[in-house]
């Protein structure tokens, strides 16, 4: 026997409403997160429209069947919109919970909100042919109404939906309002900021790893400092070499000019002072060489060379010859007058002393020699007399 409100009895005049309701019911079946136990299984009417089925058997009561069709049970425009929004929110909720790694607290809140939406979708769609709510839908709406009234979070539902026989079609309007509100709550949870999503916590490094990282950082810093120091040293060395080369060129130029003047008649501006022996001066190339020789001597003995005589002017040579007689070279012939000879003291003036032996072993490295005539077996033995650039 056909139902009075089946598709055969009444032509379909609201296909959009029926399709929306069908989509909502399908969403209820597909999105099974915490689905209410009271929701009925979904069946299909001869029109292909989903509807709750009638369950019978031991320990159960018959539930009046309902169909989604036009007539007294047809869905109004407000309910259609609410069902469309609810279906979309339920699909999003399923996708979000399956594809996103979220915290358990947020997942529970979404599941609870989705369950409320599904509950109200059942209420809004499970309308019987006589315009009454199916028993399971009415029970779900009654439970929802009681909780909303108790918490004062939502408007109370007019009438008493606890008895399916007393349900009024106007309850679909109330269900639409509640459905819209519940859908907005669910959508709000789905739109929660990204910061609310709990990311997987990556464990930090162990003490051993931290120590290794610090050691690597120290080694890197030390290597960087060493490279910087080496670069600075190389730069300083290059600068020193360039400066020494420039000094040698300048000394050679001054020495060349000095040789153009007579013995004992070299102008002061072509002679160079000795830094470690105030008042003493030599030809500039000889002066540069004795400065280096003095540095080596100081490193060996902890003191500077003792200089007793250096450049002698022609007048100085005359005075020395008058004092020393044959021991002095005739004026105008002494290497002291050329700025290339020096008389030393401080132990060097004694043959066989440690200072003399050191000079005999090292002076030649800096261009200074002890002439053969001044050696112990020479024509005029003078341990103190040393010459620069004159040959043996």
Long-range contacts (C-beta under 8 A, 24 or more apart in sequence): 3-65, 3-67, 3-129, 4-129, 4-130, 5-67, 5-69, 5-71, 5-72, 5-73, 5-129, 5-130, 6-45, 6-46, 6-47, 6-67, 6-69, 6-129, 7-45, 7-46, 7-47, 7-49, 7-67, 7-69, 8-46, 10-69, 10-70, 10-71, 11-70, 12-47, 12-69, 12-70, 13-70, 13-74, 14-70, 14-74, 14-75, 16-80, 17-70, 17-74, 17-75, 17-76, 17-79, 17-80, 18-47, 18-49, 18-68, 18-69, 18-70, 18-75, 20-75, 20-80, 20-83, 20-84, 20-87, 21-49, 21-50, 21-68, 21-75, 21-80, 21-83, 21-124, 21-125, 22-49, 22-50, 22-68, 23-83, 23-84, 23-87, 24-83, 24-84, 24-86, 24-87, 24-121, 24-124, 24-125, 25-50, 25-51, 25-68, 25-121, 25-125, 26-50, 27-86, 27-87, 27-90, 27-91, 27-118, 27-121, 28-90, 28-118, 28-121, 28-122, 30-94, 31-90, 31-91, 31-93, 31-94, 31-114, 31-118, 33-93, 33-94, 33-97, 33-110, 33-111, 33-114, 33-115, 34-111, 34-112, 34-114, 34-115, 35-115, 35-118, 36-115, 36-118, 36-119, 36-122, 36-140, 38-122, 38-136, 38-139, 38-140, 39-118, 39-119, 39-122, 39-136, 39-140, 40-122, 40-126, 40-134, 40-136, 40-137, 45-69, 51-126, 52-126, 52-134, 52-136, 52-137, 61-135, 63-134, 63-135, 63-136, 64-128, 64-132, 64-134, 64-135, 64-164, 65-128, 65-134, 66-126, 66-127, 66-128, 66-129, 66-133, 66-134, 66-137, 67-128, 67-129, 68-125, 68-127, 69-129, 71-129, 71-131, 72-129, 72-130, 72-131, 72-169, 73-127, 73-128, 73-129, 73-130, 73-131, 73-169, 75-124, 75-125, 75-127, 75-172, 76-172, 76-173, 76-176, 78-173, 78-176, 79-124, 79-172, 79-173, 79-175, 79-176, 79-179, 81-176, 81-180, 82-124, 82-176, 82-177, 82-179, 82-180, 82-183, 83-121, 83-124, 83-125, 83-179, 85-180, 85-183, 85-187, 86-117, 86-120, 86-121, 86-179, 86-182, 86-183, 87-121, 89-114, 89-117, 89-183, 89-186, 89-187, 89-190, 90-114, 90-117, 90-118, 90-121, 90-186, 92-187, 92-190, 93-186, 93-190, 96-190, 100-197, 101-197, 101-198, 101-199, 101-200, 102-196, 102-197, 102-198, 103-196, 103-197, 103-198, 106-189, 106-192, 106-196, 106-197, 106-198, 109-189, 110-186, 110-189, 110-190, 113-182, 113-185, 113-186, 113-189, 114-186, 116-144, 116-182, 116-185, 116-186, 117-179, 117-182, 117-183, 117-186, 119-143, 119-144, 120-144, 120-175, 120-178, 120-179, 120-182, 121-179, 123-171, 123-172, 123-175, 123-178, 123-179, 124-172, 124-175, 124-176, 124-179, 127-169, 127-172, 131-169, 132-164, 132-165, 132-167, 132-169, 133-161, 133-164, 133-167, 133-171, 134-164, 135-164, 138-162, 138-163, 138-164, 138-167, 139-164, 141-171, 141-174, 141-175, 144-178, 148-178, 154-178, 154-181, 247-288, 248-285, 248-288, 250-284, 251-284, 251-285, 251-287, 251-288, 252-285, 254-283, 254-284, 254-285, 255-283, 255-284, 255-285, 255-286, 258-283, 258-284, 258-338, 258-339, 259-338, 262-314, 262-332, 263-314, 263-332, 263-333, 263-334, 263-337, 263-338, 264-312, 264-313, 264-314, 264-315, 264-316, 264-317, 264-331, 264-332, 264-334, 264-337, 265-313, 265-314, 265-337, 266-311, 266-338, 266-339, 271-311, 271-339, 274-307, 274-310, 276-304, 276-305, 276-307, 277-304, 277-305, 277-307, 277-310, 280-307, 280-309, 280-310, 280-311, 280-342, 281-310, 281-311, 281-339, 282-310, 282-311, 282-339, 282-340, 282-342, 282-388, 283-311, 283-338, 283-339, 283-340, 283-388, 285-388, 285-389, 286-339, 286-340, 286-342, 286-367, 286-388, 286-389, 289-366, 289-367, 289-368, 289-388, 290-342, 290-366, 290-368, 290-388, 292-366, 293-362, 293-363, 293-366, 293-368, 296-362, 296-365, 296-366, 297-355, 297-358, 297-359, 297-362, 300-358, 301-355, 301-358, 303-346, 305-344, 305-346, 305-348, 306-344, 306-345, 306-346, 306-348, 307-342, 307-343, 307-344, 307-345, 308-343, 308-344, 308-345, 308-349, 308-384, 309-336, 309-342, 309-343, 310-336, 310-339, 310-341, 310-342, 310-343, 311-336, 311-337, 311-339, 312-336, 312-337, 313-337, 327-380, 335-387, 335-390, 340-387, 340-388, 340-389, 340-390, 341-385, 341-386, 341-387, 341-388, 341-390, 342-368, 342-385, 342-386, 342-387, 342-388, 343-382, 343-384, 343-385, 343-386, 344-384, 344-386, 345-384, 348-383, 348-384, 349-383, 349-384, 350-383, 351-376, 351-381, 351-383, 356-383, 359-386
